[in-house]
Amino acid sequence: MSTVTNLASPLLNTYPPQPVTFVKGRGTELWDQTGKRYLDFLSGLAVTSLGHAHPEVAAAVAEQSETLLHVSNLFGTEPGRDVAATLDRLVGGGGGVFFCNSGAEANEAAIKLARKWAGPDRYVVLTAEKSFHGRTLATLHATGQPAKHAPFQPLPAGFRHVPLNDLAALEAAITDDVAAVLIEPILAEGGVLPADAEYLQGVEALCRDRNILFMVDEVQTGLARTGEWFGFQHAGVSPDVVTMAKALGNGVPIGAMWAKADVGAAFQPGDHATTFGGQPLATAAARAVLTVMERDGAPGVANAAGAKLRAGLEALPGVASVRGAGLLLAAELTDKSGPDVAAAALEAGLVVNGLTATAIRLTPPLFVSDEEIQEALGILKGVLA
């Protein structure tokens, strides 16, 4: 019998007070310690894309836990090989994969690879204002949110931020010391702000012209969430480096960096490593996730469900507009606070995120049902009223 409560705990004060303690999940549903049911339209920040306690993922983790948990990256494992091959194919082929444990680590690997590839005189990485790339010291500086930088100065040198969708500003920022551009197809944590397809195409062209790397952060947008396997695929571009995490393990921590073969060749044995990256438990989970996603057509399902959710949100009184793609959506509110609406929705049994002062974020599981979408819209309608 669980005795978990929301009283004081020995956890460090790095998050706001936790209003609910969840003890069980199944699909799109969660239950707290009192037995109250919730609809989860946040998916642990776009992580549980197949829903909670997915039976095939659970079975793969259980079987792997009794088979082989860890041998280090000095040796190969079958799940890691299989997942790397699948990711290479889904990105577009012709590359290699480095496994790690999180999105921040994947972006850290990309930054190091860009510096190694470009050489000692070119070390600057250009990113977008309002972007988010992680919380290590380097990825924090890559993040285009100065308020997050202030407590941790001095941060590592080598990052410059430019406005999203402003190709002229990006071109002006490309100096002789620039190694790469790192861009999110949708600035997810920055407000669900999409990069225009024409902009991404222009970024790619500039990178080719100036001989710098075109790197795409797909940590939140990747793996079917936007209605394509990766967000960059909406624009028809071909990045040199792609990072991913979140949905890859459906809750089991795993990240990955993919790089084109000629770019990835800049890394030699000893240049970068991680003890736990790509360990068999995580890659067994990822293998099951990718198998289910491919078999069940996850990008198309997310695209269709996202269209229904978007239309329902746009019809709600109190919603000014909806932005994003697939099932990565933000609802801009007419006259209410995003955090206040998220708190009221939680009280009413719906988990969403107060993304900004005026918007909420919705990232439900990719296979959310029509009935669950309608239930969530009904809850939001009541909250907004």
C-alpha positions in Angstrom: 0.0 0.0 0.0 1.5 3.3 -1.0 2.1 5.9 1.7 3.3 8.7 -0.7 2.1 12.1 0.2 2.6 15.7 -1.0 4.2 16.7 2.3 7.8 17.9 2.7 10.4 15.7 1.2 14.2 15.6 1.0 14.1 16.6 -2.7 16.0 19.8 -3.6 13.9 22.8 -4.4 14.5 22.8 -8.1 10.8 22.6 -9.2 7.7 24.4 -8.0 5.6 22.7 -5.3 4.1 19.5 -6.8 0.3 19.8 -6.6 -0.4 16.1 -7.3 1.4 12.8 -6.7 0.6 10.3 -9.5 0.8 6.6 -8.7 -0.5 4.9 -11.8 -1.0 5.4 -15.5 -2.6 3.6 -18.4 -2.7 5.0 -22.0 -3.9 8.6 -21.7 -5.1 8.2 -18.1 -3.4 8.9 -14.8 -4.5 8.3 -11.2 -3.3 10.1 -8.1 -2.9 8.6 -4.6 -6.5 9.3 -3.7 -7.7 7.4 -6.7 -8.8 10.5 -8.7 -8.5 10.0 -12.5 -7.0 12.5 -14.9 -6.6 12.8 -18.7 -2.9 13.4 -19.5 -2.6 15.9 -22.3 1.0 16.7 -21.5 2.6 13.2 -21.7 5.4 14.1 -19.3 6.5 16.9 -21.6 6.0 15.1 -24.9 7.7 11.9 -23.6 5.0 9.2 -23.2 3.9 9.4 -26.9 2.6 5.8 -26.8 0.8 6.5 -23.5 1.5 5.2 -20.0 2.3 1.6 -19.3 2.2 0.6 -23.0 2.1 -3.2 -22.9 4.7 -3.8 -25.6 7.2 -1.4 -24.2 6.6 -2.8 -20.7 7.1 -6.3 -21.9 10.4 -5.3 -23.7 11.7 -3.6 -20.6 10.8 -6.5 -18.3 12.4 -9.1 -20.7 15.5 -7.0 -21.1 15.8 -6.5 -17.3 16.1 -10.3 -16.9 18.5 -10.7 -19.9 21.2 -8.0 -19.9 21.3 -4.6 -18.3 24.8 -3.2 -18.9 28.1 -4.1 -20.5 29.4 -0.5 -21.3 30.1 0.9 -24.7 33.3 -1.1 -25.0 31.0 -3.9 -26.3 28.1 -4.1 -28.6 24.5 -5.0 -27.8 21.6 -6.1 -30.1 19.0 -3.5 -29.1 21.5 -0.7 -29.6 22.4 -1.9 -33.1 18.8 -2.3 -34.0 17.7 1.2 -32.8 20.6 2.9 -34.4 19.7 1.3 -37.8 16.1 2.3 -37.5 16.9 5.9 -36.5 19.3 6.2 -39.4 16.6 5.0 -41.8 13.9 7.3 -40.4 16.1 10.4 -40.5 17.0 9.7 -44.1 20.0 7.3 -44.1 23.7 7.7 -44.6 24.7 8.5 -41.1 25.5 7.2 -37.6 24.1 7.4 -34.1 25.6 8.3 -30.7 23.4 7.2 -27.8 23.2 9.2 -24.5 20.6 9.6 -21.7 18.8 12.9 -22.4 18.1 15.7 -24.9 20.6 18.0 -23.2 23.3 15.3 -23.6 22.4 14.8 -27.3 22.7 18.6 -27.9 26.0 18.6 -25.9 27.3 15.9 -28.2 26.2 17.9 -31.3 28.0 21.0 -30.1 31.2 19.1 -29.4 31.0 17.4 -32.8 30.5 20.7 -34.5 33.7 22.1 -32.8 35.7 19.0 -33.7 34.5 19.0 -37.3 35.1 22.7 -37.8 38.5 22.9 -36.1 39.9 25.1 -33.4 39.3 28.5 -35.0 35.6 27.9 -35.6 33.7 27.2 -32.4 30.6 29.5 -32.4 27.1 27.9 -32.7 24.2 30.1 -33.7 20.8 29.4 -32.2 17.4 31.1 -32.0 16.1 33.6 -29.5 13.6 31.9 -27.2 15.1 28.5 -28.1 15.7 25.8 -25.5 18.4 23.2 -25.8 19.1 21.9 -22.3 20.5 22.7 -18.9 24.1 21.7 -19.0 26.4 24.8 -19.0 26.9 24.6 -22.8 23.3 23.8 -23.8 22.1 26.5 -21.3 24.1 29.1 -23.2 22.8 27.6 -26.5 19.3 28.3 -25.1 18.2 31.7 -26.3 16.6 32.8 -23.0 18.9 35.2 -21.2 16.9 35.1 -17.9 18.0 31.4 -17.6 21.6 32.4 -18.1 21.9 35.1 -15.4 22.4 32.9 -12.2 25.1 30.7 -13.9 27.5 33.2 -15.4 30.1 33.0 -16.7 28.8 30.5 -19.2 31.0 28.7 -21.8 31.8 31.0 -24.7 30.8 30.2 -28.3 27.0 30.9 -28.6 25.1 33.6 -30.4 21.4 34.0 -30.6 19.3 35.5 -33.5 15.6 36.0 -34.1 13.6 33.1 -35.4 12.4 33.3 -39.1 14.8 36.2 -39.8 17.2 34.9 -42.5 18.9 38.3 -42.9 19.8 38.3 -39.1 21.1 34.8 -39.3 23.3 35.6 -42.3 24.6 38.7 -40.6 25.6 36.6 -37.6 27.7 34.2 -39.6 31.3 35.3 -39.1 34.5 33.4 -39.7 34.4 31.7 -36.3 31.0 30.1 -36.8 30.9 26.3 -36.9 27.2 25.5 -37.0 23.6 26.6 -36.7 21.4 24.7 -34.2 17.6 25.1 -34.7 14.4 23.7 -33.4 11.7 23.2 -36.1 9.2 24.4 -33.4 10.5 26.4 -30.4 8.6 24.1 -28.0 9.7 25.4 -24.6 9.9 28.9 -26.0 6.2 29.1 -26.7 5.5 26.5 -29.5 6.7 28.9 -32.1 7.1 27.3 -35.5 10.1 27.9 -37.9 8.7 28.6 -41.4 9.5 26.0 -44.0 11.1 28.7 -46.2 13.3 29.8 -43.3 14.6 26.3 -42.6 15.3 25.9 -46.4 17.2 29.3 -46.3 19.1 28.2 -43.2 20.2 25.0 -45.0 21.3 27.0 -48.1 23.3 29.4 -46.0 25.0 26.6 -44.2 25.9 24.9 -47.4 27.2 28.2 -48.9 29.3 29.0 -45.8 30.5 25.5 -45.1 29.0 25.3 -41.6 26.9 22.5 -40.1 23.1 22.6 -40.2 22.0 20.9 -37.0 18.4 20.3 -35.9 17.2 19.8 -32.4 14.3 17.3 -32.6 14.2 16.5 -28.8 10.6 17.5 -28.5 9.4 17.6 -32.1 10.9 14.3 -33.2 9.4 10.8 -33.6 6.0 11.5 -35.1 4.8 14.3 -32.8 4.4 16.9 -35.5 2.8 14.6 -38.1 6.2 13.6 -39.7 8.9 11.4 -38.3 10.9 14.6 -37.7 9.9 18.2 -37.7 12.5 19.2 -40.3 10.8 16.8 -42.8 7.9 19.3 -43.2 10.4 21.6 -44.9 12.1 19.1 -47.1 15.6 19.9 -45.8 18.5 17.6 -45.0 20.3 18.4 -41.8 23.9 17.3 -41.0 23.1 16.5 -37.4 19.8 15.6 -35.7 19.3 15.3 -31.9 16.4 13.5 -30.2 15.3 12.1 -26.9 11.9 12.4 -25.1 9.6 10.1 -27.0 12.3 7.7 -27.9 12.0 5.6 -24.7 8.4 6.4 -23.9 9.6 7.4 -20.4 12.8 5.3 -20.2 15.6 7.8 -20.3 17.4 7.8 -23.6 18.8 10.3 -26.1 20.5 10.1 -29.4 22.5 12.2 -31.8 22.5 11.3 -35.5 25.1 12.7 -37.9 25.8 12.3 -41.6 28.7 9.8 -42.0 31.3 12.4 -43.2 30.4 14.7 -40.3 30.3 12.0 -37.7 33.7 10.8 -38.8 35.2 13.9 -37.0 34.6 12.0 -33.8 37.3 9.4 -33.1 37.5 6.9 -30.2 38.0 8.8 -27.0 36.6 12.1 -28.3 33.2 11.7 -26.6 31.6 9.0 -24.4 29.0 8.2 -21.8 28.9 5.3 -19.4 25.1 4.6 -19.6 24.3 5.9 -23.1 22.6 3.2 -25.2 22.6 0.6 -22.4 20.4 -2.4 -23.3 17.4 -1.5 -21.0 16.9 1.9 -22.7 17.5 0.7 -26.2 15.2 -2.3 -25.7 12.5 0.2 -24.7 13.4 2.4 -27.7 13.3 -0.6 -30.1 9.8 -1.5 -28.9 8.7 2.2 -29.2 9.9 2.5 -32.8 8.4 -0.9 -33.7 4.9 0.2 -32.5 5.2 3.6 -34.1 6.2 2.3 -37.5 3.6 -0.6 -37.4 0.8 1.7 -36.4 1.6 4.7 -38.6 2.3 7.1 -35.8 3.0 10.2 -37.9 -0.3 10.0 -39.8 -2.2 9.2 -36.6 -0.7 12.2 -34.9 -1.5 14.4 -37.8 -5.2 13.4 -37.9 -5.6 13.6 -34.1 -3.8 17.0 -34.1 -6.2 18.4 -36.7 -9.2 17.4 -34.5 -7.7 18.8 -31.4 -6.7 22.0 -33.1 -10.2 22.5 -34.6 -11.8 21.8 -31.2 -9.5 24.3 -29.4 -10.1 27.0 -32.0 -13.8 26.7 -31.4 -13.6 27.2 -27.7 -14.6 30.6 -26.3 -11.5 32.1 -24.6 -9.0 30.7 -27.2 -7.6 33.4 -29.5 -5.5 31.2 -31.7 -3.8 27.8 -31.9 -0.2 27.2 -33.2 2.1 24.3 -33.6 1.8 21.1 -35.7 0.4 17.6 -35.2 0.1 17.0 -31.5 2.5 19.7 -30.4 0.0 22.6 -29.9 -0.3 25.8 -28.0 -3.6 27.6 -27.4 -3.2 31.3 -27.0 -5.8 32.6 -24.6 -7.9 35.8 -25.0 -7.9 37.0 -21.4 -6.7 34.4 -19.0 -3.3 33.3 -17.6 -1.8 30.2 -19.0 -0.6 28.9 -15.6 -3.9 29.7 -14.0 -5.8 27.8 -16.7 -3.4 24.8 -16.3 -3.9 24.7 -12.6 -7.7 24.9 -12.9 -7.7 22.2 -15.6 -5.6 19.9 -13.3 -8.2 20.4 -10.5 -10.9 19.4 -13.1 -8.9 16.3 -14.1 -6.9 17.4 -17.2 -3.1 17.7 -17.3 -1.9 20.5 -19.6 1.0 22.9 -19.2 0.9 26.7 -18.5 3.5 27.4 -21.2 3.5 31.2 -21.1 1.7 33.9 -19.3 -1.0 33.7 -22.0 -0.9 30.2 -23.4 -1.2 26.5 -22.6 0.6 23.6 -24.2 -1.1 20.3 -25.2 1.0 17.3 -26.1 -1.2 14.2 -25.6 -0.2 10.7 -26.5 -0.1 10.2 -30.3 -2.8 7.6 -30.2 -5.3 9.7 -28.1 -8.9 8.7 -29.0 -11.6 11.0 -30.4 -13.5 10.4 -27.1 -10.6 11.6 -25.0 -10.1 14.6 -27.2 -13.7 15.6 -26.7 -13.5 15.0 -23.0 -10.5 17.2 -22.7 -12.1 19.9 -24.8 -15.2 19.8 -22.5 -13.0 20.2 -19.4 -11.2 23.2 -21.0 -14.5 24.8 -22.0 -15.7 24.6 -18.4 -12.4 26.0 -17.1 -12.3 28.9 -19.6 -15.9 29.8 -18.8 
